[in-house]
Amino acid sequence: MPHAPAIFTTCVQAIRDGELIEREDKADKEFHFQNWFKKRLESLALHFDSPGRNSYPDFSLVKYAEGYELKGLGYPGREANYDCNSQVPLGEHNGRKIYYVFGRYPAKPDGNRYPVLDLVLCDGAFLNANSEYVHKNKSFRGFGSYGDILVRDRKMYVAPTPFALADGTAHRRTLILQEDEEAGADLVEVGTLTRREVDQIVVAYSFDLTTNELQTTLVPNPNAGKERTFKAYRLKGDPMEPVTLQWPRGAGGTVVR
């Protein structure tokens, strides 16, 4: 049984108990939610590697092959998608099972202490089932009139959040696991979410420096049509309204600008 259900339960109980996020100052735009989550791991006596600014995932359990990537989002604000800084969402990474923790908090708090408004802890495969892709930044030199300018290909990914993918997650606390994972007696199933893989996948892209046109190369997806099913859960005592898939199709053809 993964530790995700116990970690989720501890997070929900902390929210119920009024455990607030605490930021050191207004310049702290990254680690305040991570610090709140870190205290939840410590309360479970789980050993983990501390997060670094460029580490992935943010928290890796020491004795168990699990990792947790944190995404804090201000509310109201951007909630349909988020920037993945140089790392596409994954269900597995370096032999570890990856879970994502999305927490929303007031976008403009009146101080440095404020609540977690809602929370989703989900299997990384719910966001992207492909764990074989390895991100690398590349560069070449030779651009410009004198051929001495370096061009860096530094990829940025934009992925949908669970708040956009699953209706019923906003203003609630929800755990999303693969259907064959055990959740535990204190968690109640509130939805079945089935995502279907697209017919074609992008395997390459090119950029024309004279026209500023971006072109992608598509190939048939070997898993085309494969359905991946996940279960949504709530902790007993929380509202049990159903969670349904809001965006069942793949993102093929969608352009994010």
Phi and psi restraints in degrees (value plus and minus 20) as a CYANA .aco file:
   2 PRO   PHI     -88.9   -48.9
   2 PRO   PSI     144.7   184.7
   3 HIS   PHI    -104.5   -64.5
   3 HIS   PSI     -27.2    12.8
   4 ALA   PHI     -75.2   -35.2
   4 ALA   PSI     -64.6   -24.6
   5 PRO   PHI     -80.5   -40.5
   5 PRO   PSI     -62.0   -22.0
   6 ALA   PHI     -87.4   -47.4
   6 ALA   PSI     -59.6   -19.6
   7 ILE   PHI     -85.8   -45.8
   7 ILE   PSI     -63.2   -23.2
   8 PHE   PHI     -80.0   -40.0
   8 PHE   PSI     -66.3   -26.3
   9 THR   PHI     -79.5   -39.5
   9 THR   PSI     -62.6   -22.6
  10 THR   PHI     -84.7   -44.7
  10 THR   PSI     -58.1   -18.1
  11 CYS   PHI     -84.2   -44.2
  11 CYS   PSI     -64.9   -24.9
  12 VAL   PHI     -83.7   -43.7
  12 VAL   PSI     -63.1   -23.1
  13 GLN   PHI     -83.4   -43.4
  13 GLN   PSI     -56.4   -16.4
  14 ALA   PHI     -85.9   -45.9
  14 ALA   PSI     -59.8   -19.8
  15 ILE   PHI     -84.0   -44.0
  15 ILE   PSI     -64.1   -24.1
  16 ARG   PHI     -80.4   -40.4
  16 ARG   PSI     -56.7   -16.7
  17 ASP   PHI    -102.1   -62.1
  17 ASP   PSI     -19.4    20.6
  18 GLY   PHI      58.2    98.2
  18 GLY   PSI       5.1    45.1
  19 GLU   PHI     -91.0   -51.0
  19 GLU   PSI      94.2   134.2
  20 LEU   PHI    -112.5   -72.5
  20 LEU   PSI     133.1   173.1
  21 ILE   PHI     -91.0   -51.0
  21 ILE   PSI     119.4   159.4
  22 GLU   PHI    -147.0  -107.0
  22 GLU   PSI      99.6   139.6
  23 ARG   PHI    -125.1   -85.1
  23 ARG   PSI     129.1   169.1
  24 GLU   PHI     -88.4   -48.4
  24 GLU   PSI     -60.0   -20.0
  25 ASP   PHI    -182.0  -142.0
  25 ASP   PSI     158.7   198.7
  26 LYS   PHI     -87.1   -47.1
  26 LYS   PSI     -37.5     2.5
  27 ALA   PHI     -98.4   -58.4
  27 ALA   PSI     -32.7     7.3
  28 ASP   PHI     -99.6   -59.6
  28 ASP   PSI      75.7   115.7
  29 LYS   PHI    -127.4   -87.4
  29 LYS   PSI     -15.8    24.2
  30 GLU   PHI    -149.3  -109.3
  30 GLU   PSI     -64.7   -24.7
  31 PHE   PHI    -116.1   -76.1
  31 PHE   PSI     -26.4    13.6
  32 HIS   PHI     -84.4   -44.4
  32 HIS   PSI     -61.7   -21.7
  33 PHE   PHI     -92.8   -52.8
  33 PHE   PSI     -55.7   -15.7
  34 GLN   PHI     -81.3   -41.3
  34 GLN   PSI     -60.9   -20.9
  35 ASN   PHI     -84.8   -44.8
  35 ASN   PSI     -58.2   -18.2
  36 TRP   PHI     -81.9   -41.9
  36 TRP   PSI     -64.6   -24.6
  37 PHE   PHI     -87.1   -47.1
  37 PHE   PSI     -57.9   -17.9
  38 LYS   PHI     -77.0   -37.0
  38 LYS   PSI     -59.8   -19.8
  39 LYS   PHI     -84.2   -44.2
  39 LYS   PSI     -51.6   -11.6
  40 ARG   PHI     -88.6   -48.6
  40 ARG   PSI     -61.2   -21.2
  41 LEU   PHI     -84.1   -44.1
  41 LEU   PSI     -61.6   -21.6
  42 GLU   PHI     -83.2   -43.2
  42 GLU   PSI     -55.0   -15.0
  43 SER   PHI     -87.5   -47.5
  43 SER   PSI     -42.3    -2.3
  44 LEU   PHI    -113.2   -73.2
  44 LEU   PSI     -17.2    22.8
  45 ALA   PHI      38.1    78.1
  45 ALA   PSI      16.3    56.3
  46 LEU   PHI    -111.9   -71.9
  46 LEU   PSI     111.5   151.5
  47 HIS   PHI    -103.6   -63.6
  47 HIS   PSI     117.1   157.1
  48 PHE   PHI    -170.6  -130.6
  48 PHE   PSI     138.4   178.4
  49 ASP   PHI    -102.9   -62.9
  49 ASP   PSI     112.3   152.3
  50 SER   PHI     -88.0   -48.0
  50 SER   PSI     126.0   166.0
  51 PRO   PHI     -92.1   -52.1
  51 PRO   PSI     129.1   169.1
  52 GLY   PHI    -138.9   -98.9
  52 GLY   PSI     148.9   188.9
  53 ARG   PHI     -83.0   -43.0
  53 ARG   PSI     -51.8   -11.8
  54 ASN   PHI    -137.5   -97.5
  54 ASN   PSI      -0.7    39.3
  55 SER   PHI    -105.1   -65.1
  55 SER   PSI     131.9   171.9
  56 TYR   PHI    -162.8  -122.8
  56 TYR   PSI     109.0   149.0
  57 PRO   PHI     -93.9   -53.9
  57 PRO   PSI     157.7   197.7
  58 ASP   PHI     -83.5   -43.5
  58 ASP   PSI     -60.7   -20.7
  59 PHE   PHI    -148.9  -108.9
  59 PHE   PSI     105.9   145.9
  60 SER   PHI    -135.5   -95.5
  60 SER   PSI     102.0   142.0
  61 LEU   PHI     -87.6   -47.6
  61 LEU   PSI     124.9   164.9
  62 VAL   PHI    -101.2   -61.2
  62 VAL   PSI     -67.8   -27.8
  63 LYS   PHI    -111.9   -71.9
  63 LYS   PSI     -24.2    15.8
  64 TYR   PHI    -153.6  -113.6
  64 TYR   PSI     125.8   165.8
  65 ALA   PHI    -103.2   -63.2
  65 ALA   PSI      44.8    84.8
  66 GLU   PHI    -155.7  -115.7
  66 GLU   PSI     123.8   163.8
  67 GLY   PHI    -153.8  -113.8
  67 GLY   PSI     131.9   171.9
  68 TYR   PHI    -150.2  -110.2
  68 TYR   PSI     101.6   141.6
  69 GLU   PHI    -124.1   -84.1
  69 GLU   PSI     106.8   146.8
  70 LEU   PHI    -119.2   -79.2
  70 LEU   PSI     117.3   157.3
  71 LYS   PHI    -154.1  -114.1
  71 LYS   PSI      83.8   123.8
  72 GLY   PHI    -111.9   -71.9
  72 GLY   PSI     114.9   154.9
  73 LEU   PHI    -149.7  -109.7
  73 LEU   PSI     110.9   150.9
  74 GLY   PHI     -96.2   -56.2
  74 GLY   PSI     120.7   160.7
  75 TYR   PHI    -150.6  -110.6
  75 TYR   PSI     113.6   153.6
  76 PRO   PHI     -93.8   -53.8
  76 PRO   PSI     134.1   174.1
  77 GLY   PHI     146.6   186.6
  77 GLY   PSI    -177.4  -137.4
  78 ARG   PHI     -87.1   -47.1
  78 ARG   PSI     104.2   144.2
  79 GLU   PHI    -158.1  -118.1
  79 GLU   PSI     -34.6     5.4
  80 ALA   PHI     -94.8   -54.8
  80 ALA   PSI     -51.0   -11.0
  81 ASN   PHI    -171.3  -131.3
  81 ASN   PSI     151.3   191.3
  82 TYR   PHI    -165.6  -125.6
  82 TYR   PSI     135.7   175.7
  83 ASP   PHI    -102.4   -62.4
  83 ASP   PSI     109.5   149.5
  84 CYS   PHI    -121.4   -81.4
  84 CYS   PSI      81.3   121.3
  85 ASN   PHI     -89.6   -49.6
  85 ASN   PSI      73.7   113.7
  86 SER   PHI      48.8    88.8
  86 SER   PSI      -6.0    34.0
  87 GLN   PHI    -165.1  -125.1
  87 GLN   PSI      92.6   132.6
  88 VAL   PHI     -88.4   -48.4
  88 VAL   PSI     127.2   167.2
  89 PRO   PHI     -77.8   -37.8
  89 PRO   PSI     121.5   161.5
  90 LEU   PHI    -157.5  -117.5
  90 LEU   PSI     130.9   170.9
  91 GLY   PHI    -108.8   -68.8
  91 GLY   PSI     -42.9    -2.9
  92 GLU   PHI    -162.4  -122.4
  92 GLU   PSI     128.8   168.8
  93 HIS   PHI    -173.4  -133.4
  93 HIS   PSI     103.2   143.2
  94 ASN   PHI      32.2    72.2
  94 ASN   PSI      21.1    61.1
  95 GLY   PHI      60.1   100.1
  95 GLY   PSI     -16.4    23.6
  96 ARG   PHI    -126.2   -86.2
  96 ARG   PSI     122.4   162.4
  97 LYS   PHI     -94.3   -54.3
  97 LYS   PSI     110.3   150.3
  98 ILE   PHI    -129.0   -89.0
  98 ILE   PSI     110.4   150.4
  99 TYR   PHI    -138.0   -98.0
  99 TYR   PSI     126.7   166.7
 100 TYR   PHI    -129.9   -89.9
 100 TYR   PSI     117.7   157.7
 101 VAL   PHI    -139.0   -99.0
 101 VAL   PSI      91.0   131.0
 102 PHE   PHI    -123.3   -83.3
 102 PHE   PSI     102.4   142.4
 103 GLY   PHI    -147.3  -107.3
 103 GLY   PSI     114.1   154.1
 104 ARG   PHI    -128.3   -88.3
 104 ARG   PSI     124.5   164.5
 105 TYR   PHI    -163.3  -123.3
 105 TYR   PSI     147.1   187.1
 106 PRO   PHI     -78.0   -38.0
 106 PRO   PSI     110.8   150.8
 107 ALA   PHI     -88.6   -48.6
 107 ALA   PSI     -52.2   -12.2
 108 LYS   PHI    -149.5  -109.5
 108 LYS   PSI      53.4    93.4
 109 PRO   PHI     -88.2   -48.2
 109 PRO   PSI     137.4   177.4
 110 ASP   PHI    -111.0   -71.0
 110 ASP   PSI      -8.5    31.5
 111 GLY   PHI    -189.4  -149.4
 111 GLY   PSI    -185.9  -145.9
 112 ASN   PHI    -119.0   -79.0
 112 ASN   PSI     -10.0    30.0
 113 ARG   PHI    -149.7  -109.7
 113 ARG   PSI     106.0   146.0
 114 TYR   PHI    -176.7  -136.7
 114 TYR   PSI     141.4   181.4
 115 PRO   PHI    -106.1   -66.1
 115 PRO   PSI     141.5   181.5
 116 VAL   PHI    -102.1   -62.1
 116 VAL   PSI      98.9   138.9
 117 LEU   PHI    -100.7   -60.7
 117 LEU   PSI     -62.4   -22.4
 118 ASP   PHI    -174.8  -134.8
 118 ASP   PSI     146.4   186.4
 119 LEU   PHI    -172.5  -132.5
 119 LEU   PSI     119.2   159.2
 120 VAL   PHI    -150.1  -110.1
 120 VAL   PSI     104.7   144.7
 121 LEU   PHI    -130.7   -90.7
 121 LEU   PSI      97.8   137.8
 122 CYS   PHI    -153.5  -113.5
 122 CYS   PSI     133.7   173.7
 123 ASP   PHI     -82.5   -42.5
 123 ASP   PSI     115.5   155.5
 124 GLY   PHI     -79.6   -39.6
 124 GLY   PSI     -47.5    -7.5
 125 ALA   PHI     -87.9   -47.9
 125 ALA   PSI     -38.3     1.7
 126 PHE   PHI     -87.1   -47.1
 126 PHE   PSI     -50.2   -10.2
 127 LEU   PHI    -107.3   -67.3
 127 LEU   PSI     -56.1   -16.1
 128 ASN   PHI    -181.1  -141.1
 128 ASN   PSI     101.1   141.1
 129 ALA   PHI    -102.7   -62.7
 129 ALA   PSI     -37.2     2.8
 130 ASN   PHI    -103.2   -63.2
 130 ASN   PSI      95.8   135.8
 131 SER   PHI    -129.0   -89.0
 131 SER   PSI     -10.7    29.3
 132 GLU   PHI    -110.9   -70.9
 132 GLU   PSI     -40.2    -0.2
 133 TYR   PHI     -87.2   -47.2
 133 TYR   PSI     113.1   153.1
 134 VAL   PHI    -134.3   -94.3
 134 VAL   PSI      99.0   139.0
 135 HIS   PHI     -96.5   -56.5
 135 HIS   PSI     113.5   153.5
 136 LYS   PHI    -164.7  -124.7
 136 LYS   PSI     116.9   156.9
 137 ASN   PHI    -112.5   -72.5
 137 ASN   PSI     113.5   153.5
 138 LYS   PHI    -142.0  -102.0
 138 LYS   PSI     145.9   185.9
 139 SER   PHI    -172.8  -132.8
 139 SER   PSI     143.1   183.1
 140 PHE   PHI    -165.4  -125.4
 140 PHE   PSI     132.6   172.6
 141 ARG   PHI    -133.2   -93.2
 141 ARG   PSI     125.5   165.5
 142 GLY   PHI     117.4   157.4
 142 GLY   PSI     -18.4    21.6
 143 PHE   PHI    -103.5   -63.5
 143 PHE   PSI     133.8   173.8
 144 GLY   PHI      76.4   116.4
 144 GLY   PSI     150.1   190.1
 145 SER   PHI     -79.4   -39.4
 145 SER   PSI     -52.0   -12.0
 146 TYR   PHI    -127.3   -87.3
 146 TYR   PSI     -15.6    24.4
 147 GLY   PHI      46.8    86.8
 147 GLY   PSI       5.0    45.0
 148 ASP   PHI    -142.4  -102.4
 148 ASP   PSI      -2.5    37.5
 149 ILE   PHI    -117.3   -77.3
 149 ILE   PSI     113.6   153.6
 150 LEU   PHI    -110.2   -70.2
 150 LEU   PSI     113.3   153.3
 151 VAL   PHI    -129.3   -89.3
 151 VAL   PSI     102.9   142.9
 152 ARG   PHI    -121.4   -81.4
 152 ARG   PSI     111.9   151.9
 153 ASP   PHI    -119.8   -79.8
 153 ASP   PSI      69.0   109.0
 154 ARG   PHI    -126.5   -86.5
 154 ARG   PSI      83.0   123.0
 155 LYS   PHI     -96.5   -56.5
 155 LYS   PSI     122.3   162.3
 156 MET   PHI    -146.4  -106.4
 156 MET   PSI     112.5   152.5
 157 TYR   PHI    -129.2   -89.2
 157 TYR   PSI     125.5   165.5
 158 VAL   PHI    -144.1  -104.1
 158 VAL   PSI      96.3   136.3
 159 ALA   PHI    -138.0   -98.0
 159 ALA   PSI     130.6   170.6
 160 PRO   PHI     -90.8   -50.8
 160 PRO   PSI     126.4   166.4
 161 THR   PHI    -106.1   -66.1
 161 THR   PSI     141.8   181.8
 162 PRO   PHI     -80.4   -40.4
 162 PRO   PSI     -45.6    -5.6
 163 PHE   PHI     -87.0   -47.0
 163 PHE   PSI     -47.9    -7.9
 164 ALA   PHI    -107.6   -67.6
 164 ALA   PSI     -53.6   -13.6
 165 LEU   PHI     -96.8   -56.8
 165 LEU   PSI     -54.7   -14.7
 166 ALA   PHI    -145.7  -105.7
 166 ALA   PSI      97.4   137.4
 167 ASP   PHI     -93.3   -53.3
 167 ASP   PSI     116.6   156.6
 168 GLY   PHI      83.8   123.8
 168 GLY   PSI     -21.7    18.3
 169 THR   PHI    -109.9   -69.9
 169 THR   PSI     -46.0    -6.0
 170 ALA   PHI     -85.1   -45.1
 170 ALA   PSI     115.4   155.4
 171 HIS   PHI      45.3    85.3
 171 HIS   PSI       2.9    42.9
 172 ARG   PHI    -155.7  -115.7
 172 ARG   PSI     155.0   195.0
 173 ARG   PHI    -137.9   -97.9
 173 ARG   PSI      99.3   139.3
 174 THR   PHI    -154.1  -114.1
 174 THR   PSI     118.4   158.4
 175 LEU   PHI    -130.5   -90.5
 175 LEU   PSI     111.6   151.6
 176 ILE   PHI    -143.8  -103.8
 176 ILE   PSI      96.1   136.1
 177 LEU   PHI    -142.3  -102.3
 177 LEU   PSI     140.8   180.8
 178 GLN   PHI     -84.5   -44.5
 178 GLN   PSI     129.7   169.7
 179 GLU   PHI     -80.2   -40.2
 179 GLU   PSI     -45.2    -5.2
 180 ASP   PHI    -112.0   -72.0
 180 ASP   PSI     -16.7    23.3
 181 GLU   PHI    -111.1   -71.1
 181 GLU   PSI     120.2   160.2
 182 GLU   PHI    -102.3   -62.3
 182 GLU   PSI     115.7   155.7
 183 ALA   PHI    -119.2   -79.2
 183 ALA   PSI     -54.7   -14.7
 184 GLY   PHI      90.5   130.5
 184 GLY   PSI     139.1   179.1
 185 ALA   PHI     -88.8   -48.8
 185 ALA   PSI     -46.4    -6.4
 186 ASP   PHI    -104.9   -64.9
 186 ASP   PSI     -22.6    17.4
 187 LEU   PHI    -128.9   -88.9
 187 LEU   PSI     115.9   155.9
 188 VAL   PHI    -131.6   -91.6
 188 VAL   PSI     109.6   149.6
 189 GLU   PHI     -89.7   -49.7
 189 GLU   PSI     111.3   151.3
 190 VAL   PHI    -146.9  -106.9
 190 VAL   PSI     -14.1    25.9
 191 GLY   PHI     159.0   199.0
 191 GLY   PSI     134.2   174.2
 192 THR   PHI    -137.4   -97.4
 192 THR   PSI     105.2   145.2
 193 LEU   PHI    -140.0  -100.0
 193 LEU   PSI      96.6   136.6
 194 THR   PHI    -135.0   -95.0
 194 THR   PSI      99.8   139.8
 195 ARG   PHI    -126.1   -86.1
 195 ARG   PSI     119.0   159.0
 196 ARG   PHI    -133.4   -93.4
 196 ARG   PSI     112.1   152.1
 197 GLU   PHI     -91.3   -51.3
 197 GLU   PSI     127.6   167.6
 198 VAL   PHI     -96.2   -56.2
 198 VAL   PSI     143.8   183.8
 199 ASP   PHI     -92.7   -52.7
 199 ASP   PSI     -55.0   -15.0
 200 GLN   PHI    -148.6  -108.6
 200 GLN   PSI     127.5   167.5
 201 ILE   PHI    -145.1  -105.1
 201 ILE   PSI     132.5   172.5
 202 VAL   PHI    -102.7   -62.7
 202 VAL   PSI     107.0   147.0
 203 VAL   PHI    -136.8   -96.8
 203 VAL   PSI     -30.1     9.9
 204 ALA   PHI    -181.9  -141.9
 204 ALA   PSI     140.6   180.6
 205 TYR   PHI    -168.5  -128.5
 205 TYR   PSI     138.4   178.4
 206 SER   PHI    -158.4  -118.4
 206 SER   PSI     130.9   170.9
 207 PHE   PHI    -146.2  -106.2
 207 PHE   PSI     104.0   144.0
 208 ASP   PHI    -108.2   -68.2
 208 ASP   PSI      93.7   133.7
 209 LEU   PHI     -92.6   -52.6
 209 LEU   PSI     -32.4     7.6
 210 THR   PHI    -112.9   -72.9
 210 THR   PSI     -50.3   -10.3
 211 THR   PHI    -130.3   -90.3
 211 THR   PSI     -30.4     9.6
 212 ASN   PHI      40.3    80.3
 212 ASN   PSI      11.5    51.5
 213 GLU   PHI    -116.9   -76.9
 213 GLU   PSI     117.5   157.5
 214 LEU   PHI    -128.3   -88.3
 214 LEU   PSI     107.8   147.8
 215 GLN   PHI    -142.9  -102.9
 215 GLN   PSI     119.7   159.7
 216 THR   PHI    -131.3   -91.3
 216 THR   PSI     133.7   173.7
 217 THR   PHI    -130.7   -90.7
 217 THR   PSI     102.5   142.5
 218 LEU   PHI    -127.8   -87.8
 218 LEU   PSI     124.1   164.1
 219 VAL   PHI    -153.8  -113.8
 219 VAL   PSI     139.8   179.8
 220 PRO   PHI     -79.9   -39.9
 220 PRO   PSI     116.9   156.9
 221 ASN   PHI     -98.9   -58.9
 221 ASN   PSI     100.1   140.1
 222 PRO   PHI     -82.4   -42.4
 222 PRO   PSI     -38.9     1.1
 223 ASN   PHI    -126.8   -86.8
 223 ASN   PSI       4.1    44.1
 224 ALA   PHI     -73.8   -33.8
 224 ALA   PSI     110.1   150.1
 225 GLY   PHI      62.5   102.5
 225 GLY   PSI     -26.2    13.8
 226 LYS   PHI     -87.1   -47.1
 226 LYS   PSI     112.4   152.4
 227 GLU   PHI    -120.2   -80.2
 227 GLU   PSI     114.0   154.0
 228 ARG   PHI    -138.7   -98.7
 228 ARG   PSI     101.4   141.4
 229 THR   PHI    -127.4   -87.4
 229 THR   PSI     116.0   156.0
 230 PHE   PHI    -147.7  -107.7
 230 PHE   PSI     135.4   175.4
 231 LYS   PHI    -135.2   -95.2
 231 LYS   PSI     118.8   158.8
 232 ALA   PHI    -123.4   -83.4
 232 ALA   PSI     120.7   160.7
 233 TYR   PHI    -153.7  -113.7
 233 TYR   PSI     134.5   174.5
 234 ARG   PHI    -149.7  -109.7
 234 ARG   PSI     130.4   170.4
 235 LEU   PHI     -94.4   -54.4
 235 LEU   PSI     120.1   160.1
 236 LYS   PHI     -71.9   -31.9
 236 LYS   PSI     116.5   156.5
 237 GLY   PHI      79.4   119.4
 237 GLY   PSI     -37.3     2.7
 238 ASP   PHI    -108.6   -68.6
 238 ASP   PSI     140.3   180.3
 239 PRO   PHI     -77.3   -37.3
 239 PRO   PSI     120.6   160.6
 240 MET   PHI    -127.9   -87.9
 240 MET   PSI       6.8    46.8
 241 GLU   PHI     -81.9   -41.9
 241 GLU   PSI     126.6   166.6
 242 PRO   PHI     -89.5   -49.5
 242 PRO   PSI     134.6   174.6
 243 VAL   PHI    -131.5   -91.5
 243 VAL   PSI     106.5   146.5
 244 THR   PHI    -147.9  -107.9
 244 THR   PSI     135.9   175.9
 245 LEU   PHI     -93.8   -53.8
 245 LEU   PSI     103.8   143.8
 246 GLN   PHI    -114.2   -74.2
 246 GLN   PSI     -44.8    -4.8
 247 TRP   PHI    -151.7  -111.7
 247 TRP   PSI      55.5    95.5
 248 PRO   PHI     -93.0   -53.0
 248 PRO   PSI     -40.5    -0.5
 249 ARG   PHI    -104.5   -64.5
 249 ARG   PSI     148.1   188.1
 250 GLY   PHI     -96.4   -56.4
 250 GLY   PSI     154.3   194.3
 251 ALA   PHI    -115.1   -75.1
 251 ALA   PSI      -7.6    32.4
 252 GLY   PHI     -78.8   -38.8
 252 GLY   PSI     109.5   149.5
 253 GLY   PHI      69.9   109.9
 253 GLY   PSI     -32.3     7.7
 254 THR   PHI    -101.9   -61.9
 254 THR   PSI     111.3   151.3
 255 VAL   PHI    -131.7   -91.7
 255 VAL   PSI     105.6   145.6
 256 VAL   PHI    -123.8   -83.8
 256 VAL   PSI     102.6   142.6
